[in-house]
Amino acid sequence: MRFRSFNLSDAKDYIVTALILVFALAIMIGRHQGGIDTLRKISVTGLSLLEEPLANIRVYRQALNTNTYLQRQNILLQDELSRLRSIEQENRELRRLLGYRERSQFELAPVSIVGKQLTGSNNILTIDAGKSDGLEDGMPLVTSDGLIGKIVLTGTYYSQVMPYYNSLFRVSARIQENQAHGIVSWPGDIYGELVMDFVPKTIPIDSGFVVETSGNSNQFPGGIPIGKVIRSEPEPGRETQRIYLEPFVMLADIAQGFVIEFQPDTSIVNLQQDYNQLFE
């Protein structure tokens, strides 16, 4: 096997050739420097034109993510705000009830309203207290604003209350300003309006007068606010007028109340029974 010996003259040729190529490349670059600068500007301009829409896409995606995050935060804040408003409303109602209990002359049993049926003419409420709490049929249910109704069915731990928005509900009432007496009921067609009947036409009635329980029926103690007068109309063919009133208590909003531990006067009850037996 033979090895080719290194020839010094060949290396010299390679070096000279390389130097010539480098020199030629330098001359070419020097002659075309303007073209290279133009090419560089075009490249930079093209890249900037491509970068602008890409940057807009990045900004749009970032704005979209931010908008989604803010919408979620807005929903959470709305839910928190609604909860705080509900708590504030409950606290106001509890403070009013506490003040009413302190200044009331009646024996009161605090209750929560756990059921409402306010969709027809025979409406009913359910409270979380019954016979085990000393409640009985006929006891009135009130709030700090006024009368709600009366207990009509008592269980061991729960009771059902007939509210004033019931076509069978009746309460003997009087007007504070002139002591005119009548019977308050609900016609069964319009929520937010009660009527007071059997008031003589000769008694002047004005809007804003306060109507309260009279205590004459021996079913409700006297002095419980019911509502305020809206208007009055004479009844055709009669010597009486019908008085329309707005109730003080909004049944749709109430959650707590008091049952007045009121017991009818037994002597009056016995007299009424004796009277009824006279005509049997």
Order of alpha helices (4+ residues) and beta strands (2+ residues): alpha-alpha-beta-beta-beta-beta-beta-beta-beta-beta-beta-beta-beta-beta-alpha
